[in-house]
């Protein structure tokens, strides 16, 4: 049963401001610490605003733009680069503002529009389609303030809006709880690795050997394993809708939201880059040094570009957990920095990666370590799988609730 709604011009009910161009900040104006925080688009992540990725500015620079000083329940939308990245300001703990690439969107009519419902609208396919419609064909895509003025919005009565957002909030809250659990498990794993190995790297230990990573019993491959980029272009089609296999990119691994796919032909062509779970994946172009352990998903998976896949051979001892935690550590990041180059874009290639010298413990220690950490990784995989399923549920419900396809009028929700 469809619900009744009215179509309104959303811009009439919103306060929308961005940083004035001539007030943009240069890199040398950012401070390492301070009392005034500034949010860049890079801090807008799938799980929310990454406050640790924010910078600081002087009091003078902060106060010269009072129109973009943040308040609780402000919604942030990136308007340049990757357009449509979101942040939702909650429990603001210090004075904060935004950089040039972000709009501050503030609900000016809370008696008419529920702010949570508004936030989920911006997460919905409807808003993504809107962004595409106003930026398609642009040489340099950009979201303008005027684009919001006549943006049409299907608005239910306030009670229905709150019921919709209550359902989505419950799912989102569970997703965030699971992310916190996995973050705690990550901290435990890093502590175990540091205690067992990092302290030993500087000690003389005759049982430990220095080896090039290319000498280890590993499979090391990348996106171009099947030939040139020209042949990839001919044989690989990347899709925005669900198909035979996931196409795993750096951005997907960071957000834990997997939204690109390939068909069976493309997957077969990329068979040397197939993923099955627990492979080590390292970004080697641009965002160099991002390290992930491949999740277990509900479809076949293949590796995206600008990443290197590392996994133990089937007939050898499992080094995946050791290498993942090694390269995620400060020591591992230092090793990667020694092979990273590029004046325009940081990068390293597979040959350079294979030349890295690693301090390797003996097999007995690796086996003991695997027995200790395997149950933790298994539990992390279980939690991660639930995050993926809940995210799909949220994203499936989102357009149905926003369009009124699902009738929430008879659902009892705690709206307090």
SVG drawing of the C-alpha trace seen along z (x, -y; Angstrom):
<svg xmlns="http://www.w3.org/2000/svg" viewBox="-2 -37 74 66">
<polyline fill="none" stroke="black" stroke-width="0.4" points="0.0,0.0 1.5,-3.3 1.4,-6.2 0.3,-9.7 2.9,-12.4 3.3,-15.9 6.0,-16.9 7.9,-20.0 10.9,-22.0 13.4,-20.9 15.6,-24.0 12.9,-26.1 13.3,-24.4 17.1,-24.2 20.0,-26.4 22.8,-25.6 26.2,-27.2 29.7,-26.5 33.0,-28.2 33.4,-31.3 36.1,-30.7 38.4,-33.5 38.3,-32.3 39.8,-28.9 42.7,-27.7 46.1,-26.7 47.9,-23.6 50.4,-25.7 47.6,-27.3 46.5,-24.0 47.7,-23.4 48.7,-20.1 46.4,-20.8 44.2,-23.6 40.7,-24.6 39.1,-25.0 38.6,-21.9 38.1,-21.9 36.5,-19.0 37.7,-18.0 35.9,-15.8 38.3,-12.9 36.9,-12.8 33.4,-11.9 33.4,-8.1 30.7,-5.5 30.6,-4.9 30.4,-8.7 32.7,-11.6 36.3,-10.5 37.2,-13.2 40.8,-11.8 41.2,-12.8 40.3,-16.5 42.7,-19.4 42.8,-22.5 42.9,-26.2 43.4,-29.5 40.7,-31.3 40.8,-34.2 40.3,-31.9 37.5,-30.0 35.6,-33.2 35.8,-34.9 33.2,-32.4 30.4,-32.3 27.9,-31.0 29.6,-27.6 30.3,-27.1 28.8,-23.7 25.9,-22.8 24.5,-19.5 22.3,-17.8 24.0,-19.6 24.4,-17.4 27.6,-17.7 27.7,-17.0 30.8,-17.0 30.3,-19.1 33.6,-18.5 35.7,-15.5 33.6,-12.5 30.3,-14.3 27.7,-13.3 29.8,-12.0 27.9,-12.5 28.5,-13.4 26.0,-13.8 27.1,-16.0 26.1,-14.5 27.3,-15.3 29.7,-18.0 32.5,-18.2 34.5,-21.3 34.1,-24.3 34.2,-23.0 33.9,-24.3 34.3,-22.9 36.7,-23.2 35.9,-24.5 34.7,-21.2 31.7,-20.7 28.2,-22.1 26.7,-22.6 23.0,-21.6 20.7,-22.5 17.1,-21.7 15.2,-25.0 11.8,-23.5 11.9,-20.6 8.1,-20.8 7.7,-19.8 10.8,-17.7 12.5,-15.1 16.3,-15.7 17.1,-12.0 14.7,-11.3 16.4,-14.1 19.8,-12.5 18.5,-9.2 17.1,-10.9 20.6,-12.1 21.8,-8.5 19.1,-7.2 19.3,-6.4 16.9,-9.3 19.6,-11.8 22.3,-9.9 20.1,-10.2 19.6,-13.9 23.4,-14.4 23.9,-12.6 21.2,-14.6 22.8,-18.0 26.5,-17.0 26.2,-14.8 28.1,-16.2 30.1,-18.6 33.8,-18.9 34.5,-19.3 31.5,-17.9 30.5,-20.2 27.4,-20.5 26.1,-24.1 24.0,-25.7 21.4,-26.7 21.0,-23.0 19.2,-22.5 16.7,-25.3 14.1,-23.4 15.1,-19.9 11.8,-18.0 11.3,-15.9 8.5,-13.4 7.4,-14.4 5.2,-12.3 3.7,-13.6 6.1,-14.1 5.0,-10.9 5.6,-8.7 9.0,-10.3 10.0,-9.6 8.8,-6.0 10.9,-5.5 14.0,-7.0 13.5,-5.0 13.6,-1.8 16.7,-2.9 18.4,-4.2 18.0,-0.9 19.8,0.9 22.5,-1.8 23.0,-1.6 23.6,2.1 26.0,1.6 28.0,-0.9 28.0,1.4 29.5,4.1 32.1,1.7 33.2,0.8 33.5,4.5 35.7,5.1 37.8,2.0 38.4,3.4 39.3,6.8 41.8,5.0 43.4,3.3 43.8,6.7 45.3,8.2 47.8,5.4 48.8,5.7 49.3,9.5 51.4,8.9 53.5,6.2 54.1,8.3 55.1,11.4 57.1,9.9 57.8,6.2 60.0,6.3 62.0,9.1 62.9,7.3 65.8,5.4 67.1,8.4 69.6,10.9 67.7,14.2 69.4,17.0 66.1,18.7 64.8,15.7 65.8,15.1 65.9,12.0 64.2,12.8 62.9,11.0 59.1,11.3 59.4,12.7 61.3,15.7 58.5,16.6 55.9,19.3 53.4,16.7 51.2,15.9 51.6,12.2 49.5,10.7 47.7,7.6 44.9,6.4 47.0,6.6 48.0,10.2 46.2,11.3 47.9,8.8 48.0,5.2 45.5,2.5 44.3,2.5 43.2,6.2 41.6,5.4 39.5,2.7 38.4,5.2 37.5,8.0 36.5,6.5 33.2,4.6 32.6,3.1 28.9,2.8 26.9,0.7 24.3,3.5 24.6,7.0 26.2,9.5 28.2,12.6 31.1,11.3 32.2,8.4 34.9,6.1 36.8,5.2 38.3,1.7 40.3,-0.2 37.3,-2.4 35.0,0.6 37.4,2.2 37.7,-1.1 33.9,-1.7 33.1,2.0 30.4,1.4 30.8,3.4 28.9,1.9 30.8,2.7 30.4,6.0 31.7,7.9 30.0,10.5 31.2,14.1 33.3,13.4 35.1,10.6 35.6,12.7 37.1,15.6 39.4,13.2 40.6,12.0 40.9,15.5 44.5,14.9 43.1,12.1 40.3,14.1 39.6,13.6 38.3,16.2 38.7,14.5 41.6,13.7 44.0,12.6 46.2,9.6 45.4,6.6 47.8,3.6 47.1,0.4 50.1,-0.5 48.9,-3.6 47.7,-6.9 46.6,-5.9 49.7,-3.8 50.0,-1.5 46.4,-0.9 46.3,2.7 43.2,5.0 42.4,8.6 39.9,9.6 36.4,10.3 34.2,13.3 31.3,12.3 28.2,14.0 29.5,13.9 32.8,14.7 35.2,11.8 38.0,10.3 40.6,7.7 40.3,4.1 43.0,2.0 45.8,0.1 46.1,3.0 48.4,6.0 47.1,9.3 49.3,11.4 48.4,14.9 50.1,18.0 50.3,21.0 48.0,23.8 50.9,26.2 52.7,23.9 52.3,22.5 49.7,19.8 51.5,16.4 48.4,14.3 47.7,13.2 51.4,12.4 51.8,10.4 48.6,8.5 49.4,7.4 53.1,6.7 52.2,4.4 49.5,2.7 52.1,1.9 54.3,-1.2 57.2,1.0 55.4,2.4 54.3,-1.1 58.0,-2.1 59.0,0.8 56.4,-0.2 57.6,-3.8 61.1,-2.6 59.8,-1.4 57.3,-4.2 58.1,-6.9 56.4,-9.3 56.4,-13.1 52.8,-13.4 51.2,-10.2 52.8,-7.9 53.1,-4.3 55.2,-1.1 54.9,1.9 54.8,5.7 58.5,6.2 59.5,3.5 57.2,5.1 58.8,8.5 62.2,7.0 61.2,6.0 63.3,7.6 61.3,9.0 62.4,10.4 60.7,13.8 60.3,15.9 60.6,19.7 57.6,21.9 57.0,23.0 56.4,19.4 54.1,18.7 52.0,21.8 51.7,20.8 50.8,17.3 48.1,18.6 46.5,20.7 46.3,17.7 44.8,15.2 42.7,17.4 39.7,17.5 39.8,13.7 39.9,13.3 37.1,15.9 35.0,13.8 35.9,10.6 34.8,12.3 31.5,13.2 30.9,9.6 32.0,8.3 29.5,10.6 26.7,9.3 27.7,5.7 27.5,6.5 24.1,8.1 22.7,5.2 24.1,2.7 22.3,4.5 19.1,4.6 19.4,0.9 20.0,0.0 17.2,2.2 14.7,0.8 15.8,-2.8 14.2,-3.5 11.1,-1.4 10.6,-3.5 11.4,-6.8 8.9,-6.1 6.1,-4.7 6.3,-1.3 6.4,0.1 3.6,-1.1 4.9,-2.1 1.7,-3.6 0.8,-0.6 4.3,0.0 4.8,-1.0 8.1,-2.7 9.6,-4.4 9.9,-7.9 11.1,-9.4"/>
</svg>
